[in-house]
Amino acid sequence: MSTRIVVVGGGTAGVRLAQRLPVTLLGEEPHAPYNRVLLADVLAGRYAPEVIALPDPREPVRRGVRAVRIDRAARIVACEDGTAVGYDRLVLATGSNPVLPPLRGLRGTRLPTGVHPFRTLDDCLELRALVRPGVRAVVIGGGLLGVSAARALAALGAEVVLTQQGERLMERQLDAQASELLRDHVESLGVEVHTECRVSGLRQEDGAVTAVELADGFVLDAQVVVLACGVRPRTGLALDAGLEVRKGIVVDDQLRTSDPYIHAIGDCAEHDGRVYGLAGPALEQADALADVLRPEALPADAPGAHPAYTGTRALTRLTLGGPVGLDLAAFGEATPLPGDDVVQLTDATRRAYRKVVVRGDRLVGGVLLGDLAAVGTLARAWEGDEVLPDAPLLHLLTHDGGS
């Protein structure tokens, strides 16, 4: 008798696993599974929604089905529509929820008209219906998601203001110089950027947003507000079931939770103290779990068995449009520690910036803007934790990466 594998979550991780193994996949959204990374391109009008659909899994997805409870003793998942699905192995791929900031005028999860997170295809389609040339839009959050949203709204002709509480844009991935170049590019798209700027509240009229209030008393008129303040692992189902949860659902190298019959992958999973929240690690975790759950897989404690998943070195990439586009890639530690070696190349005329950080004989991080020709070689050296050759460090930033 085959093992019944049930996957809760129709996002990147869940669908990847369903492409590898025969599973019952429960997807909460009514849409066919899609690539969330490309939502900004749908918002900007570059792609139609159907273009970003993920490849079909081996079995049809049960769409619009929300899992509400796990009965671990009976090994059953109860769904909101009254159905129940039995499992031998359960995989939680529940993803993450957008963080809603504590602002005056924002209570609970019911948002004023015109205020939207930017996490789902429905969010994207609702924003497209609202935005037209001349609409005043404020994006709260200057990380990867906020920059992507601001670029897309500007492409639709909106008057966009991007607010960032931190000192610079994408401060988690970029150093100060790269962030400044990114800011210059975003502003060249017509986006007004405010950093070190804390939003304190929203003004409303008849239930619709009219303005964004800043902590310094300044007021930004707004007909549309996009909340891009980060995401939080979606762990409610796991918590209610009594599984161990810290930042995310805690898993071991076999992607097992504290219940050996339940696994977790993707944005909701915490492995070795880390929640990634990126597509690359979600795909790697799904592939690793597929190997664990195959009928011919060795038990974890059997001779010759190896850990399924030991972590991911995640590369961040972003492409910004405009009359002159900008490609960006960042990985590892972009800020050096004392004793590290740093190589930087800047070409102001081509708006290109490249930097790598080397610790001992290992590449530990880097940032590239505008010219990504060397990113493949750099990424392989970093992801493989390779010993660097005894050659001048400048070779790392040549177009061929020194190969």
C-alpha positions in Angstrom: 0.0 0.0 0.0 1.4 3.4 -1.0 2.1 6.1 1.6 -0.5 8.8 1.7 1.3 12.1 1.6 -0.8 15.3 2.2 0.7 18.7 1.5 -0.9 21.8 3.0 0.0 24.9 0.9 0.0 25.5 -2.8 3.0 27.8 -3.0 6.5 27.3 -4.4 7.6 24.7 -1.8 4.4 22.6 -1.9 4.1 22.6 -5.6 7.7 21.6 -6.1 7.2 18.6 -3.8 4.0 17.7 -5.7 5.9 17.7 -9.0 8.3 15.2 -7.5 5.9 12.8 -5.7 2.3 11.8 -5.9 0.6 13.8 -3.1 -2.7 15.3 -2.2 -2.1 19.0 -2.3 -4.4 21.4 -0.5 -4.1 25.0 -1.8 -6.0 27.7 0.0 -6.0 30.2 -2.9 -8.6 29.7 -5.7 -6.0 30.3 -8.4 -3.7 27.7 -10.0 -0.4 27.8 -8.2 1.9 30.6 -9.3 5.4 32.0 -9.0 5.2 34.6 -6.3 8.5 36.1 -7.3 7.0 37.5 -10.5 4.0 39.3 -8.9 5.6 42.7 -9.4 5.8 42.0 -13.1 2.1 41.1 -13.1 1.4 44.4 -11.3 3.5 46.4 -13.7 1.6 44.8 -16.6 4.6 43.0 -18.0 3.0 39.6 -17.5 -0.6 38.3 -17.5 -1.5 36.3 -14.4 -1.5 33.0 -16.4 2.1 33.5 -17.5 3.4 33.1 -13.9 1.6 29.8 -13.3 3.9 27.1 -11.9 4.3 23.8 -13.8 1.4 21.3 -13.0 2.1 18.9 -10.2 1.6 15.1 -10.7 -1.8 15.2 -9.2 -4.5 17.9 -9.5 -4.4 20.6 -6.8 -7.4 20.9 -4.5 -7.9 24.7 -4.9 -9.7 26.9 -2.4 -9.3 24.4 0.4 -8.2 25.8 3.8 -6.9 23.4 6.4 -8.0 24.4 9.9 -7.0 21.6 12.2 -4.6 18.6 12.5 -5.6 15.6 14.4 -2.2 14.1 15.1 -3.6 11.0 16.8 -5.9 10.0 14.0 -3.6 11.5 11.3 -6.3 13.6 9.7 -6.4 17.2 8.4 -9.7 18.9 8.9 -10.7 21.5 6.3 -12.9 24.6 6.5 -15.3 23.1 4.0 -16.1 20.3 6.3 -14.0 17.6 4.5 -11.2 15.6 6.2 -8.1 14.2 4.6 -6.2 11.3 6.1 -2.4 11.1 5.9 0.5 8.8 6.6 2.9 11.8 6.2 1.8 15.4 6.4 3.9 18.3 4.9 3.2 21.8 6.1 4.1 24.3 3.3 1.9 27.1 4.7 4.2 29.9 3.7 4.1 33.3 5.4 1.8 36.2 6.1 2.5 39.8 5.5 3.5 41.8 8.5 0.9 44.5 9.3 2.6 47.4 11.0 1.2 48.9 14.3 -0.2 52.2 12.8 -3.0 54.4 13.9 -6.0 53.7 11.7 -4.9 50.1 11.1 -6.8 47.7 13.4 -6.7 43.9 13.1 -6.6 42.3 9.6 -9.5 44.4 8.1 -7.8 47.0 6.1 -9.2 50.4 4.9 -10.1 50.7 1.3 -7.0 51.4 -0.8 -4.6 49.7 1.7 -3.1 46.4 0.6 -0.3 44.1 1.4 1.6 42.7 -1.6 1.8 39.0 -1.0 -0.7 37.2 -3.2 -2.1 37.3 -6.7 -5.3 38.7 -5.4 -3.4 41.6 -3.8 -1.8 42.2 -7.1 -5.0 42.1 -9.1 -6.8 44.4 -6.6 -3.9 46.9 -6.8 -4.0 46.8 -10.6 -7.7 47.7 -10.5 -7.0 50.7 -8.3 -3.9 52.2 -9.9 -4.0 54.4 -13.0 -1.8 57.3 -14.1 -1.7 60.1 -11.6 -2.9 58.0 -8.6 -0.9 58.9 -5.4 0.6 55.7 -4.0 2.7 55.3 -0.8 4.7 52.1 -0.3 5.6 51.4 3.3 8.9 49.4 3.5 12.1 49.8 1.5 13.2 46.2 1.4 13.2 43.9 -1.6 9.4 43.7 -1.7 8.9 47.4 -1.3 11.3 48.3 -4.0 9.7 45.8 -6.4 6.2 47.2 -5.6 7.3 50.8 -6.0 8.9 50.0 -9.4 5.7 48.3 -10.6 3.4 51.1 -9.4 5.6 53.7 -11.2 5.4 51.6 -14.4 1.6 52.0 -14.2 2.0 55.8 -14.1 1.3 56.3 -10.3 2.9 59.1 -8.3 4.8 56.9 -5.9 6.5 57.6 -2.6 8.6 54.9 -1.0 9.2 55.2 2.7 11.8 53.2 4.6 12.3 53.4 8.4 16.0 52.3 8.1 18.9 54.3 6.9 18.9 52.9 3.3 17.0 50.7 0.8 17.4 46.9 1.0 19.7 47.3 4.0 19.6 43.6 4.8 21.3 42.7 1.4 23.2 45.8 0.3 26.1 47.9 1.6 25.8 51.7 1.8 27.3 52.4 -1.7 25.2 49.8 -3.5 22.1 51.0 -1.7 22.8 54.6 -2.8 23.1 53.5 -6.4 19.8 51.6 -6.0 18.2 54.7 -4.6 19.4 56.8 -7.6 17.9 54.2 -10.0 14.6 54.0 -8.2 14.3 57.8 -8.1 15.1 57.9 -11.9 11.9 55.9 -12.3 10.0 58.8 -10.8 9.7 57.3 -7.3 10.1 59.7 -4.4 12.2 58.0 -1.7 12.3 58.8 2.0 14.7 56.9 4.3 15.0 57.1 8.1 11.3 57.9 7.9 8.8 56.3 10.3 5.2 56.0 9.4 2.9 56.5 12.4 -0.6 56.4 11.1 -3.2 56.4 8.3 -5.9 59.0 7.7 -9.2 57.8 6.4 -12.5 59.2 5.1 -15.6 57.0 4.8 -13.4 53.9 5.3 -11.0 54.8 2.5 -7.4 55.8 3.0 -6.6 59.5 2.2 -3.1 60.1 3.6 -0.1 58.6 5.4 1.1 60.3 8.6 4.8 60.4 9.4 6.2 60.5 12.9 7.8 63.9 12.3 4.3 65.3 11.6 4.6 65.3 7.8 1.6 64.1 5.8 1.7 62.2 2.5 -1.5 62.3 0.5 -2.4 58.8 -0.6 -5.1 57.1 -2.5 -3.3 53.7 -2.4 -1.0 52.4 0.3 1.1 49.2 -0.1 2.3 47.5 3.0 5.7 45.9 2.3 6.9 45.6 5.9 8.2 42.0 5.6 6.6 38.6 6.2 6.1 36.3 9.2 6.1 32.5 9.0 2.5 31.1 9.0 2.6 28.8 12.0 -0.9 28.8 13.4 -1.9 25.3 12.2 1.3 23.9 13.7 0.9 25.8 17.0 -2.6 24.5 17.4 -1.4 21.0 16.8 1.2 21.3 19.5 4.2 21.2 17.2 7.4 23.0 18.3 7.5 26.5 16.9 10.0 29.3 17.5 10.4 31.8 14.7 9.0 29.1 12.3 8.0 25.5 12.6 11.2 23.8 13.9 12.5 21.0 11.6 15.6 18.8 11.6 17.8 17.7 8.7 15.1 15.4 7.5 12.7 18.3 7.5 10.8 16.6 10.3 8.9 18.6 12.9 8.6 17.5 16.5 6.0 14.9 15.2 7.9 12.4 13.1 5.0 12.0 10.8 4.8 15.7 10.0 7.3 17.7 7.9 7.6 21.4 7.1 9.3 23.2 4.2 9.5 26.7 2.7 8.7 30.0 4.4 7.0 28.4 7.4 10.0 26.2 8.3 12.8 27.0 10.7 15.9 24.9 10.1 19.0 25.2 12.4 17.6 28.4 13.8 17.0 30.1 10.4 13.9 31.0 8.5 14.8 31.8 4.9 11.7 33.3 3.4 13.1 33.0 -0.2 12.2 30.8 -3.2 15.7 29.2 -3.5 15.7 27.5 -0.1 12.1 26.5 -0.5 12.9 24.6 -3.7 15.9 23.0 -2.1 13.9 21.9 0.9 11.2 20.4 -1.3 13.8 18.5 -3.3 15.4 17.2 -0.2 12.1 16.1 1.3 11.2 14.4 -1.9 14.3 12.2 -1.5 13.4 11.5 2.1 9.8 10.5 1.3 10.5 8.3 -1.7 9.6 4.6 -0.9 13.1 3.5 -1.6 14.7 6.1 0.7 16.9 4.8 3.5 15.8 5.4 7.1 17.6 8.4 8.6 19.5 6.1 11.1 20.4 3.4 8.5 24.0 2.8 7.4 24.8 4.9 4.4 22.0 7.4 5.0 22.9 11.1 4.8 21.2 14.2 6.2 18.6 15.4 3.7 19.0 19.1 4.2 21.9 21.0 5.8 20.9 24.6 4.9 20.9 26.9 1.8 23.2 29.7 0.8 20.6 32.0 -0.7 21.4 34.5 -3.5 19.1 37.6 -3.9 18.4 38.8 -7.4 16.3 41.7 -8.6 15.6 43.3 -12.0 14.3 46.8 -12.0 12.8 48.2 -15.2 12.8 51.7 -16.6 14.4 53.4 -19.6 17.7 52.0 -18.4 17.1 48.8 -16.4 19.1 47.7 -13.4 20.0 44.2 -12.4 21.1 43.5 -8.9 22.5 40.4 -7.1 23.6 40.1 -3.4 24.8 37.1 -1.4 26.4 36.4 2.0 28.0 39.1 4.1 28.3 42.4 2.2 29.8 44.2 5.2 33.4 43.1 6.0 34.7 42.2 9.4 38.2 43.4 10.6 40.8 41.4 8.7 38.6 40.6 5.7 39.9 41.5 2.2 37.6 43.6 0.0 37.6 44.3 -3.7 35.4 47.0 -5.2 35.0 48.2 -8.7 32.8 51.1 -9.6 31.9 52.3 -13.1 29.9 55.6 -12.8 29.3 56.0 -16.5 27.7 52.5 -16.7 26.1 52.7 -13.2 27.9 49.5 -12.3 29.1 48.4 -8.9 30.8 45.2 -7.9 32.2 44.2 -4.5 33.3 40.9 -2.9 34.3 40.2 0.6 37.0 37.5 1.2 37.8 35.9 4.6 41.0 33.9 4.6 40.7 31.7 1.5 36.9 31.8 1.2 34.5 34.1 -0.5 31.9 35.2 2.2 29.8 37.7 0.4 29.3 40.1 -2.5 27.1 42.7 -4.2 26.8 43.4 -7.9 24.7 46.1 -9.5 24.4 46.8 -13.2 26.9 44.2 -14.4 26.1 40.7 -13.4 28.5 38.9 -15.8 30.6 37.5 -13.0 27.7 36.5 -10.7 27.5 32.8 -11.9 31.1 32.1 -11.0 30.9 34.1 -7.8 27.8 32.3 -6.7 29.3 28.9 -7.3 32.4 29.7 -5.3 30.3 31.0 -2.4 27.6 28.3 -2.5 30.2 25.6 -2.6 32.4 27.3 0.1 35.3 26.7 -2.3 39.0 27.5 -1.5 39.9 30.5 -3.7 42.8 30.1 -6.1 46.1 31.9 -5.3 45.6 34.8 -7.7 45.0 38.5 -7.3 41.6 39.1 -5.8 40.7 41.4 -8.7 40.1 38.3 -10.9 36.9 37.6 -8.9 35.3 40.7 -10.5 36.3 40.2 -14.1 33.6 39.4 -16.5 34.3 35.7 -16.6 34.9 35.5 -12.8 38.5 34.4 -13.4 37.5 31.2 -15.2 
